[in-house]
């Protein structure tokens, strides 16, 4: 079956570094997305990985290992505004759609002063 | 400005009273989708559309209808809403390998 696993909740300290893991088991794979979602708001796009390796974007980096079915989102120099849920989603091209995403349940990140 | 617009943003209504949540995108995207989000369950897909007049069921389609008569619009219809459809709803659109764009969400309460 199709499955994406993320930790339900994590806590970190302002100024520190946190790594949010995502493991997936899908029929196919055509890219992995990370989204940030503040409570009650829409998800906003953070990063996209389709090849193995690390993608860096300012304070945020995302890593992918397709052979291990594994990704992580790394957040550095944490700020209070980073308190949000982080959603991992895999594009599975099975069938006739290259647009469909399979979503993890999200990781709620709590930042403490 | 590229955007996905949902209306209404908030709605409190009663069981059985038909309602429609509108969704419109200005990016000429082929793909549009409706999700509901409930605590602890993440985003669950209700229906999606690959193009005009093409719609398919997602994971939780029961109790919902959609239509795609024009490329920009993808309304979600609840013919006879029930309390278990109380949720936060998101419309999204996408094209090619680009990330999906989400509307601001509609919070529905069915009493």
Interface residues (C-beta under 8 A of the other chain):
Chain A: X8 X31 X33 X35 X40 X41 X42 X43 X44 X45 X48 X50 X87 X96 X97 X98 X99 X100 X101 X103 X104 X105 X106
Chain B: X30 X31 X33 X40 X41 X42 X43 X44 X45 X48 X50 X88 X90 X94 X96 X97 X99 X100 X101 X102 X103 X104 X105 X107
